[in-house]
């Protein structure tokens, strides 16, 4: 017997919007790891990243009625994730806590499925330090486009800018990443 095809993200969101809350569990299975990695690579501690993923899915359920058929769920989800991350940063600033820990939050490039051939541990560490040296906006745009593999149009929706602006941001971020990497390698 052939298994039934898995419902699309849109179909699941429509189910969720109509009160079928078990659809959220399927969406969680599809997106929790990517969102967790997104937060880790933005510099949040592992426990905070887990909490933020939970926050995103709580918001997904809470605001399920605002989802409209035809919307790109992935873009909508990452917009919620971005907002939750900004809320967390504001909270950290307000209460004087800092959950950033470069030692604890090392980039795990291989988990992202990126075909980056790093010859040895030192190059991996240099790339990690170069990524952390980027400003938050540059790091975010690279994470969304290169690591989470969102389309430029999706990132434009998330960031509230044009697709052309995203291309420029990615280009500039890659140039900065390259400059930081070379500087670190030459030490």
C-alpha positions in Angstrom: 0.0 0.0 0.0 1.4 3.4 -1.0 1.6 5.9 1.8 -0.5 9.1 1.4 1.5 12.2 0.4 2.2 14.5 3.2 0.0 17.6 3.2 1.6 20.9 2.1 2.5 23.6 4.6 -0.4 25.7 3.3 -2.9 22.8 3.7 -1.6 22.3 7.2 -2.0 26.0 8.0 -5.5 26.1 6.7 -6.3 23.1 8.9 -4.7 24.8 11.8 -6.6 28.0 11.1 -9.9 26.1 11.2 -9.1 24.7 14.6 -7.3 21.4 13.8 -4.5 22.0 16.3 -2.7 18.7 15.6 -1.6 20.3 12.3 0.8 22.4 14.4 2.6 19.2 15.5 3.4 18.4 11.8 4.6 21.9 11.2 6.7 21.8 14.3 8.4 18.6 13.1 9.1 20.3 9.7 10.5 23.5 11.0 11.8 23.2 14.6 15.3 22.1 13.8 15.8 24.9 11.1 14.5 27.5 13.5 16.6 26.2 16.4 19.7 26.5 14.1 18.6 29.9 13.0 18.6 31.2 16.6 21.9 29.4 17.5 23.6 31.1 14.6 22.2 34.5 15.5 24.1 34.0 18.8 21.4 32.8 21.2 22.4 30.2 23.8 21.0 26.7 23.1 18.4 26.8 25.9 17.2 30.3 24.8 17.1 29.0 21.2 14.8 26.2 22.3 12.6 28.6 24.2 12.4 30.9 21.1 11.3 28.0 18.9 8.5 27.3 21.4 7.6 30.9 21.3 7.3 30.9 17.5 5.0 27.9 17.6 2.9 29.4 20.4 2.5 32.5 18.2 1.8 30.4 15.2 -1.2 28.8 17.0 -2.2 32.1 18.6 -2.2 34.0 15.3 -3.4 31.1 13.1 -6.6 33.1 12.2 -4.5 35.8 10.5 -3.0 33.3 8.0 -4.5 33.7 4.5 -4.6 31.1 1.8 -1.8 31.6 -0.7 0.6 33.1 1.9 4.1 31.7 2.0 4.2 29.9 5.3 7.9 29.7 5.5 8.3 33.5 5.1 5.5 34.1 7.6 7.1 31.7 10.1 10.6 33.3 9.8 9.0 36.7 10.2 7.6 35.5 13.5 10.9 34.0 14.4 12.7 37.2 13.6 10.2 39.2 15.8 10.6 36.7 18.7 14.4 37.1 18.4 14.2 40.9 18.5 11.8 40.7 21.5 14.3 38.5 23.3 17.2 40.8 22.5 15.2 43.8 23.9 14.4 41.8 27.0 18.1 40.9 27.4 19.1 44.6 27.1 16.3 45.7 29.5 17.4 43.2 32.2 21.1 43.4 31.5 21.5 39.7 30.6 23.5 38.5 27.8 22.9 34.9 26.5 25.5 35.2 23.8 28.3 32.8 24.2 30.6 32.3 21.2 32.2 29.3 22.8 28.8 27.6 23.6 27.2 28.7 20.3 29.8 27.5 17.8 28.4 27.3 14.3 27.7 23.7 13.3 27.9 24.1 9.6 27.5 20.4 8.8 24.1 20.3 10.5 22.8 22.8 8.1 23.6 20.6 5.1 25.9 23.2 3.6 28.4 21.8 1.1 31.2 23.8 2.6 34.4 21.8 2.4 36.5 22.9 5.4 39.9 21.3 5.4 40.5 21.4 9.1 39.2 22.5 12.4 41.1 25.8 12.4 39.4 26.9 9.1 36.1 26.0 10.7 36.9 28.1 13.7 38.1 31.0 11.6 34.8 30.9 9.6 32.9 30.8 12.8 34.7 33.8 14.2 34.3 35.7 10.9 30.6 35.0 10.9 30.4 36.2 14.5 32.3 39.4 13.6 29.5 40.4 11.2 26.9 42.8 12.5 23.5 41.4 13.4 21.9 42.4 10.1 24.6 40.9 8.0 24.6 37.7 9.9 20.8 37.5 9.7 20.6 38.0 6.0 23.3 35.3 5.4 21.6 32.9 7.7 18.3 33.4 5.9 19.6 33.2 2.4 22.6 30.9 2.5 21.9 28.6 5.4 18.1 28.5 5.7 18.0 28.7 1.9 15.1 31.1 1.7 14.6 32.8 -1.6 15.5 36.5 -1.9 11.8 37.3 -2.4 11.0 35.5 0.9 13.7 37.3 2.7 12.5 40.6 1.2 9.1 40.0 2.7 10.6 39.1 6.1 12.9 42.2 6.2 10.3 44.5 4.7 12.5 45.6 1.8 12.8 45.0 -2.0 14.3 41.9 -3.5 17.0 44.1 -4.9 17.9 45.4 -1.5 18.2 41.9 -0.2 20.7 41.1 -3.0 22.7 44.1 -2.1 22.7 43.2 1.6 23.8 39.6 0.8 26.6 40.8 -1.5 27.8 43.3 1.2 27.6 40.7 3.9 29.5 38.1 1.9 32.2 40.7 1.2 32.5 41.5 4.9 32.5 37.8 5.8 35.4 37.3 3.3 37.3 40.2 4.7 36.9 39.1 8.3 37.9 35.5 7.3 41.0 36.6 5.5 42.0 38.9 8.4 41.5 36.0 10.9 43.4 33.5 8.7 46.4 35.9 8.4 46.8 36.3 12.2 
